[in-house]
Structure formats: structure tokens, C-alpha cells
Amino acid sequence: MSKLKTVIKHEYWTIVKQPSFWISMIATPLLIAVAFGLSYLGNAASEDRIEELAKDLKNVAIVDQSGLISHDIIQGNGLEISPSYQEEMLREQVINGETEALIVYPDTLAKDRKYSVYMSSDDLTKMGAVTGLADGMLKTSIFLGLGSADVIALAQNGAESQVTTYRDGEATAGLNEYVVPGLFIVIFYIVFLFSVGYMLTSVSEEKENRSMEMVLTYVKPRNLIVGKLLAVILVTLTQVVFFVLMAAVVYGIALLLGNTLTLPAGIDMQKIVFDPVTILFAAAFLVVGFLMFAGFMTATAAIAPSSKEANNFSTVFYVGAFVPFWFITMILTDPENPVTKFITYFPVTSPVVSLIRNTVGNMGTLETISALVVMTIFMVFSVWLAVRSFSLGALEYASAVKVRSLLKK
């Protein structure tokens, strides 16, 4: 037991003391937040610039063969409609640079829903401004007969839906119920990318540089692998606590600011639901799924003759962790589909699929428990396989461990 504690302590502090560990944990959410912020600000600035350019476009010719465009709308934009017979001449002016753009609404516009724009330059921003102007004049002309500006805006932009859902005759919190269990999906991918790969690199590099020979003179293979797995669990818990604290800080700041933080899909931070049963199952899927992947990664590293080949073999696990998003619509809307059932229990897809289904609540209690039990069986098998593979392959440097050898007593 003392040797196992030594392995756990050594592996844990080896990871946690690395500056890169904390830099990556802090930098990743910050980079994501900065990327989203810059994307939002950049898109808003681009839209504003296009709108400003659209307002300043005065040297634009318009030909309306459809009869759908309102002369008042055209004049309101400081432009005029030219007769159809001038289309060729106006196009030549665009080619020669005398006119910035020509917009032609054909007589087949209502049927084909297509119109033509000719521009004197290939400036993408100006192109967006001209097409935005053309679209705006067309839509406003069509909606003009509806009456007031409010009705026109409603027809153009639609309205925001406020959905109230019921379960067993009582109103639910809607999407606010999905926020907390959904965070476990995010945490799973964070610890998966940060920690699972450590088992692969740790074992394969120690095996390749032959430092494993010295380690095995001190500790048994089973204690070494179990110690490494338990150390990685502690590292994972450290990561989870860190990200939970960061989320709590953001949540607290948002509440202090009067919940001015706007979230998509009508999510209200003051109405977020903390369901202990759902959270418990989410945590179980997270931990068991993580251990299963870690075990398979360790087995891969022990079986492969080199770290390069181990990395190549491990691709299947990385791909498997992201495969569920190819079936996301089916997972969310058709839980009884045989494919959904299959990927719920298939080892490399089960953690993410189970986390997603637990989040949206389309798994019954019996199915949730059975999925967790099956995943636990695969997790135990992966740990056994890791220990077995390591025992056979730790000192093999030239060839991979054969499957037949793993199954022998």
C-alpha cells in the first residue's frame, strides 16, 4: 500500500507542478472567451460598416422588370429606377467604373427568387453593402402593403418565442434544466484532452526510454498502473474543481451585475436548475468514462512498440469521443432508435452519448443505470487490460504485444 501511495503522489505532483499544466488550464477558457468576444465584436463592427456603406451608396443603378419594387423605397435611399432598355448601357458603365453597381430585378423574380448584381470592383465589404441594400429594398417593398412599420419589422424579422414546457402537469424550467448537466459534457472534453493523453505519453515514453526497467524493480506492474490511474483521477478532480470555481465566479459576477450576462436560447442564469439526481449521474458518467478511456490509452501505450505507434493507435479513441456529434440530432430527438441505443452502450461512444442523453432527460432511470453499469464493466475491463498489457509489454521494445498473449493465463 505504501508503494501505491508513493506512485500516486509522484505521478500527481509530477503533473500538477508543471507550469504548462496550469497555463493550459487557464489559457484554454480564456482563449475561448476571447475568441467568442472578438468574434462577436468583429461581426458587429462588420455589420455596422456594411450598413453605413449601404447608406452611402448613391452611384448605384437599379432596373426593375418585376414591378415589385416600390419607387418610394428607392427614392428614400436616394436612388432612381432606370428603364429596362438601359440595362446594357448601365452594365457597360459598371464595367468601365463609371457606376459603382447595377441591380437588376428580373420579371421572373417572384418565380425564381433570383436577381442580378453587377459591381465595378471585387471589394467584399462593398459587395455585402450592395447586396444588403438590394435585399432591404426588395423586402421592404414587398412588406410595404402590410401597413405600419411595426408590422413590417415583425414580418421581416419574426418574433421571439417564449416557450413554456410542462412535465406531469407542472411547468418546467425548459432549457435552464440543461445548463448544469450540460457543463459535465464540456468538463469531460476538457479533462479528456488534458488528462487521458497523459497516460498514453507517460507509459509509452517511460517504456521507450527504458526508465521502466528501473521502476519495475521497485513496484509491481499492477500497483504502478493503478497508481498512475488514481493519480490522473486526482488531477482530473483538480481540473474539475478549478473549472467549477471559475464558473461559480462568472455566475456570481453575473448575479451581482443584475444578470446582465445574456445567454443564448433564452437561458436565464437566475432560473438554472440544480437537480441532484441528474448531477449525480452526470458525475458518474464523467468519472467512469474518463477511467475507461484512460485504461484503454494505457493498454495502447503498453502494447505498442513505440510512442509514435501508440499515438497512431490512440486515434480511434479520440475519434470515438467526438463521433456522437455526428448523430446529435438523432440522440436528442429519437432515443428509441436502435442506433441511439447502440452508441449509448458502445464503449468509445457511451460516455458522451450518456452525458448528452442525461442532460436532455431522454433516458429513463432503468436505462441510465444500465448504461452506467455497462460502462463500469468496460471501465474495469480497460483497467485489467492496461495492467495485463503492461505486465507483458513493459519490457518489449521491438515488437507489439500479441492479442493471443493477452488472453493467456
PAZA-240465 format. One record per residue (C-alpha): x, y, z. Coordinates in Angstrom, 3 decimals, padded with zeros to 6 digits, always signed. Each point is the difference from the previous one (the first is absolute). Layout:
N
X_Y_Z;
...
//
This chain:
409
+000.000_+000.000_+000.000;
+002.866_+002.394_+000.814;
+001.489_-000.556_-003.487;
-003.387_+000.696_-001.594;
-000.239_+003.272_+001.950;
+003.500_+000.884_-001.129;
-000.925_-000.569_-003.653;
-003.190_+002.051_+000.344;
+001.814_+002.854_+001.735;
+002.856_+000.012_-002.503;
-002.251_-000.085_-003.076;
-002.389_+002.624_+001.364;
+002.643_+002.528_+000.938;
+001.945_-000.671_-003.194;
-003.019_+001.227_-001.970;
-001.273_+002.732_+002.306;
+003.404_+001.631_+000.512;
+000.485_+000.514_-003.720;
-000.566_+003.658_-000.950;
-001.441_-001.165_-003.311;
-002.812_-001.779_+001.890;
-001.276_+003.210_+001.584;
+000.742_+002.127_-003.042;
-002.094_-002.286_-002.198;
-002.869_-000.124_+002.526;
-000.126_+003.768_+000.356;
+000.773_+000.841_-003.603;
-002.551_-002.335_-001.601;
-003.195_+001.561_+001.453;
+001.496_+003.470_-000.356;
+000.832_-000.592_-003.663;
-003.499_-001.349_-000.613;
-001.537_+003.031_+001.721;
+002.261_+002.402_-001.912;
-000.782_-001.774_-003.288;
-003.745_+000.273_+000.602;
+000.330_+003.610_+001.093;
+002.115_+001.017_-002.974;
-002.296_-001.913_-002.351;
-003.048_+001.795_+001.410;
+001.617_+003.431_-000.109;
+001.499_-000.635_-003.440;
-003.298_-001.163_-001.487;
-001.843_+002.938_+001.545;
+002.579_+002.451_-001.375;
-000.167_-001.615_-003.455;
-003.795_+000.185_-000.033;
+000.100_+003.652_+001.078;
+002.543_+000.816_-002.715;
-002.095_-001.737_-002.655;
-003.085_+001.911_+001.152;
+001.899_+003.290_-000.129;
+001.301_-000.792_-003.496;
-003.513_-000.915_-001.107;
-001.237_+003.396_+001.158;
+002.776_+001.783_-001.883;
-000.523_-001.849_-003.290;
-001.327_+002.620_-002.414;
+001.631_-000.956_-003.286;
-002.087_-003.174_-000.403;
-002.293_-000.654_-002.925;
-003.202_-002.006_+000.362;
-002.078_-001.726_-002.660;
-003.335_-001.468_+001.097;
-001.662_-002.356_-002.464;
-002.028_-001.767_+002.704;
-002.259_+002.889_+000.995;
+000.467_-000.974_+003.652;
+002.338_+002.807_+001.049;
-001.553_+003.122_+001.532;
+001.103_+003.296_-001.571;
-000.389_+001.675_+003.391;
+002.449_-002.467_+001.584;
+002.504_+000.598_-002.796;
-000.283_+003.775_+000.309;
+000.265_-000.298_+003.797;
+003.456_-001.492_-000.540;
+000.984_+002.888_-002.275;
-000.140_-002.140_-003.153;
-002.082_-000.213_-003.174;
-001.441_-002.800_-002.119;
+001.317_-000.098_-003.537;
-002.040_-001.332_-002.954;
+000.611_-003.589_-001.082;
+001.372_+000.928_-003.429;
+002.984_+001.710_+001.702;
+001.189_-003.229_+001.672;
+002.792_-000.698_-002.519;
+001.236_+003.585_+000.109;
-000.013_+000.041_+003.802;
+001.917_-003.275_+000.088;
+002.660_+001.532_-002.262;
+000.255_+002.938_+002.395;
+000.603_-002.427_+002.865;
+002.701_-001.787_-002.008;
+001.680_+003.328_-000.777;
-000.220_+001.111_+003.638;
-002.354_+002.898_-000.676;
-002.702_-001.589_+002.193;
+000.704_-001.841_+003.249;
-002.636_-002.671_-000.453;
-003.068_-001.049_-001.968;
-002.899_-001.883_+001.587;
-002.366_-001.766_-002.375;
-003.292_-001.433_+001.286;
-001.196_-002.258_-002.885;
-003.598_-000.690_-000.946;
+000.443_-003.577_+001.251;
+000.908_+001.194_+003.523;
-003.196_-001.251_+001.677;
+000.386_-003.449_-001.563;
+003.770_-000.559_+000.065;
+000.777_+002.197_+003.040;
+003.251_+001.160_-001.603;
+001.304_+003.412_-001.018;
+003.301_+001.206_-001.465;
+002.610_+002.365_+001.395;
+002.881_+001.387_-002.111;
+002.862_+001.783_+001.778;
+002.938_+002.081_-001.153;
+002.368_-001.539_+002.601;
+000.514_-003.254_+001.880;
+000.062_+001.631_+003.437;
-001.770_-002.504_+002.290;
-001.202_+002.647_+002.447;
-001.500_+002.117_-002.759;
-001.508_-003.166_-001.487;
-001.709_-000.684_+003.333;
-001.225_+003.584_+000.154;
-001.511_-000.119_-003.512;
-001.677_-003.384_+000.486;
-001.262_+001.159_+003.412;
-001.442_+003.118_-001.629;
-001.615_-002.056_-002.762;
-001.491_-002.479_+002.459;
-001.246_+002.748_+002.278;
-001.759_+001.879_-002.804;
-001.603_-003.215_-001.271;
-001.273_-001.156_+003.390;
-001.226_+003.429_+001.037;
-001.817_+000.452_-003.328;
-001.762_-003.342_+000.385;
-000.952_+000.622_+003.625;
-001.041_+003.604_-000.627;
-003.608_-001.005_-000.559;
-000.247_-001.451_+003.473;
-000.456_+003.396_+001.598;
+001.960_+001.381_+002.967;
+003.745_-000.135_+000.456;
-000.468_-002.307_+003.023;
-001.896_-002.551_-002.081;
+002.647_+000.213_-002.750;
+002.762_-000.593_+002.565;
-001.950_-002.954_+001.385;
-000.379_-001.524_-003.472;
+003.669_+000.518_-000.808;
+001.604_-001.087_+003.271;
-002.602_-002.281_+001.517;
-000.634_-000.074_+003.744;
+001.777_-001.520_+002.994;
-001.767_-003.088_+001.305;
-000.461_-000.451_+003.739;
-000.450_-003.737_+000.511;
-001.583_-001.472_+003.107;
+000.324_-003.756_+000.400;
-001.885_-002.314_+002.345;
+000.885_-003.316_+001.580;
-002.584_-002.004_+001.950;
-002.339_+002.991_-000.068;
+002.508_+002.498_+001.431;
+002.053_+002.672_-001.756;
+003.711_-000.758_-000.399;
+002.991_+002.312_-000.269;
+000.518_-000.919_-003.673;
+003.557_+000.366_-001.258;
+001.081_+001.274_+003.416;
-000.149_-003.635_+001.169;
+002.697_-000.981_-002.504;
+002.690_+002.504_+000.978;
+001.572_-001.761_+003.005;
+000.022_-003.585_-001.383;
+001.120_+001.447_-003.345;
+003.065_+001.432_+001.721;
+001.093_-003.560_+000.792;
+000.271_-000.622_-003.760;
+002.307_+002.996_-000.300;
+002.020_-001.137_+003.030;
+000.274_-003.507_-001.456;
+001.600_+001.292_-003.183;
+002.325_+002.308_+001.919;
+001.322_-002.760_+002.279;
-000.037_-002.459_-002.898;
+002.297_+002.200_-002.069;
+002.161_+001.014_+002.969;
+000.301_-003.176_+002.092;
-000.795_-003.145_-001.989;
+002.894_+000.596_-002.360;
+002.325_+000.166_+003.003;
-000.418_-003.734_+000.600;
+000.959_-000.678_-003.592;
+003.078_+002.217_-000.039;
+001.109_-000.913_+003.528;
+000.026_-003.754_-000.565;
+001.241_+000.051_-003.606;
+002.866_+002.434_+000.705;
+001.106_-001.826_+003.160;
-000.091_-003.235_-001.950;
+001.869_+001.462_-002.984;
+002.792_+001.644_+002.004;
+000.306_-003.175_+002.134;
-000.453_+001.760_+003.312;
-002.762_-002.543_+000.589;
+002.572_-002.676_+000.827;
+001.145_+001.965_+003.037;
-003.568_+000.735_+001.114;
-001.009_-003.674_-000.180;
+002.792_-000.966_+002.367;
-001.777_+002.068_+002.663;
-003.727_-000.497_-000.649;
-002.229_-002.661_-001.549;
-001.628_+000.711_-003.395;
-003.500_-000.081_+001.501;
+000.859_+002.526_+002.700;
+001.729_+002.217_-002.533;
-002.948_+000.106_-002.434;
-002.650_+000.347_+002.711;
+002.104_+002.712_+001.623;
+000.298_+001.889_-003.247;
-003.780_-000.258_-000.581;
-000.820_+001.183_+003.515;
+002.462_+002.874_-000.374;
-001.643_+001.040_-003.246;
-003.391_-000.155_+001.760;
+001.328_+002.430_+002.612;
+001.323_+002.229_-002.788;
-003.415_-000.161_-001.658;
-001.728_+000.931_+003.260;
+002.408_+002.913_+000.301;
-000.977_+001.128_-003.484;
-003.718_-000.426_+000.690;
+000.214_+001.991_+003.239;
+001.975_+002.704_-001.787;
-002.531_+000.351_-002.832;
-002.968_-000.190_+002.389;
+001.516_+002.830_+002.041;
+000.512_+002.037_-003.174;
-003.618_-000.628_-001.018;
-001.177_+000.939_+003.508;
+001.963_+003.261_-000.158;
-001.558_+000.868_-003.392;
-003.440_-000.955_+001.320;
+000.455_+002.134_+003.130;
+001.216_+003.015_-002.008;
-003.000_-000.336_-002.318;
-002.372_-000.033_+002.977;
+001.702_+003.044_+001.550;
-000.401_+001.825_-003.305;
-003.704_-000.716_+000.031;
+000.274_-002.956_-002.396;
+001.025_+002.274_-002.850;
+001.859_-002.930_-001.547;
-002.055_-000.971_-003.025;
-000.046_-003.704_-000.796;
-001.317_-001.598_-003.193;
-003.347_-001.805_-000.410;
-001.653_+002.024_+002.751;
+002.042_-001.556_+002.829;
-000.430_+001.937_+003.258;
+002.852_-000.441_+002.493;
-002.369_+000.681_+002.903;
-002.210_-002.915_-001.093;
+002.714_-002.617_-000.502;
-001.055_-003.310_+001.543;
+002.257_-002.122_+002.240;
-001.540_-003.482_-000.064;
+002.057_-002.214_+002.364;
-000.947_-003.286_-001.724;
+000.905_+001.269_-003.470;
+003.232_+001.515_+001.319;
+000.890_-003.256_+001.792;
-000.429_-002.067_-003.165;
+001.905_+002.606_-002.041;
+002.910_-000.166_+002.449;
-000.059_-003.810_-000.095;
+000.042_-000.082_-003.812;
+002.825_+002.524_+000.013;
+002.225_-001.917_+002.427;
-000.705_-003.515_-001.298;
+000.304_+001.096_-003.642;
+003.247_+001.776_+000.715;
+001.473_-003.048_+001.772;
-001.067_-002.249_-002.865;
+001.783_+002.185_-002.562;
+003.045_+000.286_+002.263;
+000.160_-003.793_+000.325;
-000.229_-000.531_-003.742;
+002.651_+002.654_-000.589;
+002.332_-001.694_+002.483;
-000.549_-003.370_-001.642;
+000.737_+001.543_-003.396;
+003.250_+001.493_+001.275;
+001.066_-003.305_+001.553;
-000.816_-002.064_-003.074;
+001.601_+002.284_-002.601;
+003.773_-000.324_-000.554;
+000.540_+003.789_-000.131;
-001.667_+003.257_+001.033;
-000.519_+000.917_-003.667;
-001.969_-003.178_-000.671;
-001.883_+000.432_+003.276;
-001.114_+003.455_-001.103;
-001.140_-001.417_-003.328;
-002.017_-002.754_+001.707;
-001.566_+002.465_+002.447;
-001.688_+001.916_-002.823;
-002.969_-002.368_+000.148;
-000.770_+001.113_+003.567;
+000.217_+003.706_-000.834;
-002.253_-000.492_-003.017;
-002.413_-002.128_+002.036;
-000.376_+002.765_+002.583;
-001.199_+002.440_-002.684;
-002.061_-002.432_-002.130;
-003.220_+000.620_+002.023;
-000.271_+003.509_-001.431;
-000.476_-001.533_-003.459;
-003.201_-001.526_+001.410;
-000.993_+002.916_+002.244;
-003.427_+000.599_-001.578;
-000.918_-003.668_+000.317;
+001.285_-000.155_+003.586;
-002.080_+003.023_+000.993;
-003.218_-000.829_-001.853;
-000.135_-003.778_-000.458;
+001.210_-001.794_+003.152;
-001.784_-003.226_-001.006;
+001.932_-000.268_-003.263;
+002.125_-003.199_-000.074;
+003.056_+002.042_-000.995;
-000.501_+002.277_+003.014;
-000.283_-003.054_+002.228;
+003.143_-001.513_-001.512;
+002.232_+003.054_+000.431;
-001.348_+000.433_+003.544;
+001.610_-003.319_+000.946;
+002.929_-000.147_-002.444;
+003.203_+000.630_+002.040;
+001.679_+002.892_-001.831;
-003.260_+001.921_-000.552;
-001.931_-000.867_+003.165;
+001.427_+002.727_+002.327;
-000.915_+002.938_-002.236;
-003.319_-001.452_-001.200;
-001.030_-000.795_+003.580;
+000.979_+003.498_+001.153;
-002.014_+001.584_-002.824;
-003.077_-002.149_+000.627;
+000.244_+000.565_+003.749;
+000.123_+003.745_-000.683;
-003.166_+000.113_-002.115;
-001.756_-002.589_+002.137;
-000.953_-002.524_-002.674;
+001.366_-002.986_+001.992;
-002.205_-001.796_+002.492;
+001.381_-000.853_+003.423;
+000.424_-003.701_-000.892;
+001.792_+000.818_-003.271;
+002.238_+002.521_+001.750;
+001.021_-002.538_+002.626;
+000.541_-002.746_-002.597;
+002.148_+002.336_-002.156;
+002.086_+000.867_+003.063;
+000.364_-003.680_+000.942;
+001.096_-000.982_-003.523;
+002.432_+002.910_-000.113;
+001.395_-001.033_+003.396;
+000.548_-003.545_-001.297;
+001.932_+001.374_-002.971;
+001.930_+002.257_+002.359;
+001.032_-002.950_+002.187;
+000.913_-001.940_-003.132;
+002.110_+002.898_-001.303;
+001.904_+000.227_+003.299;
+000.547_-003.776_+000.004;
+001.134_+000.196_-003.607;
+002.363_+002.847_+000.867;
+001.593_-001.965_+002.847;
+000.185_-003.170_-002.085;
+001.464_+001.808_-003.018;
+002.510_+001.805_+002.158;
+001.115_-003.204_+001.684;
+000.650_-001.599_-003.385;
+001.216_+002.973_-001.977;
+001.913_+002.212_+002.408;
+003.296_-001.579_-000.898;
-000.782_-000.645_-003.688;
+001.765_+002.630_-002.088;
+000.043_-001.497_-003.474;
-003.466_-001.450_-000.599;
-003.596_+000.492_+000.988;
-001.703_-002.285_+002.495;
-002.177_-002.551_-001.738;
-003.693_-000.293_+000.842;
+000.436_-003.755_+000.509;
+002.518_+000.692_+002.756;
-002.435_+002.304_+001.810;
-002.623_-002.719_+000.227;
+002.322_-002.691_+001.318;
-000.047_-000.739_+003.699;
//
